[in-house]
Amino acid sequence: MEKKHPLPWLNMLVSETFYLSHFLLFFSYFVVRASASQMLSPDITDRLFRREIQVILAFSVLIAIKMVKEETWEAFIADTLLFAKVFLLMVALIMDYHLALCYLVGFLVIFISTQQPAYQGLGNSNQLTPLQLEALLTEGNTSRFWLVEFRALCSSTSIRTSRIFPDLSITYSNKNLSFGIVDLGLFPNAAEKFGISLGGKYFFDLLSLSLSPLCRGWREQFMSLIKAFLNNFLYFF
């Protein structure tokens, strides 16, 4: 059995380029701030200190709100990094606009060259290929239902919600209901083959039950409807 890392967040910070590059860029501000404090005038130093206090307070409030509202850690981390980038550019602009421009270029390079990792766990769901899914459709047990997620991890929305489906599979999977995941990044033709619209926030298809009208709704409404269906499904069986 593969051993889990005792400090998974530290391991992810070191091993994932997306998180490591953000950490190094944010940490560089403290180095620049310490070296530039001797060269800044007292007025600019006082103004910068007041703005830093305001930024810390505003950032803390926004993070507390997002921690309550967001449903997944991936979405929370994405929003946290976005707020941190905005606030860093604000305080860097007070110090020197050349420094702010350097940070802006650095963020653009990170955005172009890296991508936030999606949640890697599968829960009780099965990773399916289009051929396996087609076999389930044509030869599978008709008394067994499958809830299948078509995910495209090149999409930020899919990354932010990548934890939801595995969590649902842990709660609701049983002998009558199974969960599967088809990665559209590995199988780009599967979307057209199975009639999946890539314009929605979620890409779900349930064998023997059409959920396509639900895929266009808001996240909270969609998830509440999915959970209500699963609860009723378990009650029925």
N, C-alpha and C positions, 0 to 999 in steps of 0.2 A: 504494500500500500504506500502511495506517495505521501511523504510527510509534508504537512503544511508549515509554512514559514511562521516562526513565533511572532514576528512583527510584520504582518502583511502590508500595512500602509508604507512602512519604511522600505520594504522590498520593492513595492510598486514605484515608490519615488525614485529609487536608484535604477531600476530596470527599465522603466518606461521613459522614453525620450520626451514625451509630451510633458510629464510632470517634472522631470529633471531640468529641462530647459526653462520652465516657468520658475522653478525654485531658484536656479542660478541667477535669472534675470531680476527677480524680486530681491534676492540677497545682495545683489550688486548695489542696490540703492543705499544700503547701510554703509558700504565701503565708500561710495561716492560722497555720501552725507558727512561722514567723519573726516574725509580728506578735504572737503570743500568748506567746512565750517570755519577754518582759519582764514579763508580768503574772502568770505562774504562780509558785507558791512553789517554792523549791529542792527540796523533797521530791517534789512532783509532776513537776518537770522531770527529776529523776533517774529516777524511776519510769517516766516516759514514754520517756526515752532507752533504758532497759533493754528495755522492751517493743518499741520500734522495732527494736532489734538482734535480738531474738528473732523478730519478725515477718519481718524480712529473711532471716534464716537459714531459717526454716520455709518461707517463700515460695520461696526458691531451691531447696530440696530438692524441694518439690512440683512446681515447674516442670521440674526435671531429670527427675523420674519421668514426668511427662506427656509430655515431649518424646520419651522412649523408647517409651512405650506407645501414644500416639495415632497414628492412621494418616493424618490429614489436618491441614493447617494451620488449617482452620476450626474443627475440634474442639479443637485445642491453644489457639487464641486464646480460644474460648468458656470453656474451663476456667481459663485464666489470668486472664481478667477476673473470673470468679466468685471465685477465690481472692483477688484483689486487693480486691474489694468487701468480702469478709468481714474481711480484715485491716485495711482502712481503717476500717471501722466499729468494730473492736476498739480501735485506737489513738485514734480520735476520741472514743470513750466515756470513755477515761481523761482526756482533756483537758477535755471538757465534754459532758454528755449532750445538750444542745441542739444542739451541732455534729454529734453522731452522728445525731440525728433529722433534721437538715437534709440530711445525706448520704443517709440512708435515703429521704427524700422525693425527692431528686434521682435516685437509682437507680430508684425506682418510675416517675418521669416518663420516664426513658430507656427503661425496659422497655415502657411503654405506647405511647410515641410513635415508637419506632424499632425496627428489626430488624437483626440481623447480616446483612450481605450474603453471598449464596452465591457459590461459585466460578463465574466467568463463562465460563470456557473450555469448549469442546465437545470438544476432542481431535479424533478422527476420527469422531465421532458426528454424526448429523443431527437437527436440530430438526424434529419431526413434528407435524402437526395430526391430530386424530382422522380427518378425511376422508382424509388421505394414508395413515394407518395402515390404515384400512379398505380402501383401494385396494390396498395391499400384500398384505393378507390374501386379497382376492378375485381380484386380477389380477396379482399379483407373480409373479416367477420362483420356481417351487417348489423349484428346486435351490439357492436362496440362502436362508440363514438370517438372521434378524433377532433381535437381542437388544435389547429395548426397556425403558427405564426410565420408569416413571410417577412423576414427582416432584411433591411439593407443597411449595413453598418457604415456605409459611406455617408449616411444621413445623420445629422446631429440629433434629430428627433428620435431615431432608432437607438442611438447610443444612450440618450437620456432615459429612455424607457426600457432598456435592455434587461433590467432586473425584474420588471413586473411579471412577465410571462413565466419565468422559472419559479417565482414566488407563488403564483397561482397554481402551478403544477404540483408544488409541494402540499398545498392545502387541499386541492380538490381531486387529484388523480386517484383513481380506484380501478377495480376490475372492469367497470363499464365505460370509463372515460379515460382516454390517454391524451397526452400533449406531445406535439411535435414542432420542430423548428426547421424551416428551410431558409438557408442563407442566400439571398439574392445576389450578394457580392460574388459568391462562388458559382452560382447558377443564374446568370442574368436573364436567360430565356425563359425561366420558370414563371416569371410574372405574367408574361403574355400567354404562356401555355395554359395557365390555370385561371386566367381572367382576373388577375390581381391589379388593382389600381394603385399606382405609386404616388398618387396625390394626397392620400389620406394620412392621418397621424398614426394609424395602426393598420397593419396588414394581417387580418385574421380571416381564416376560412374554416368553417366547421362542417365536417362531412355529415350529410343528411339534414343539415340545417343551414339556411342561408343567413349570414350575418352582415352581408355587404352594406345594407342601409345604415347599419350602426357605425361603420368604419369612418363615416364622415362627421361624426359628432365630436363634441368636446371631450377631452380626456376624462374628466370626472364623471360625465354622464355615461360615457362608454364603459368605463371600468365598473360603475355601479350596476349597469345593465348586465355586464358579463358576470359579475359576482352574484347578482340576483338569479340569473339563469343557472349558474352552477349550483347554487343553494337549492333551487327547485329541482334540478336534475338529481342531486344526491337524495333529496327527500322522496322523489318518485321511485328511486331504486332502493 
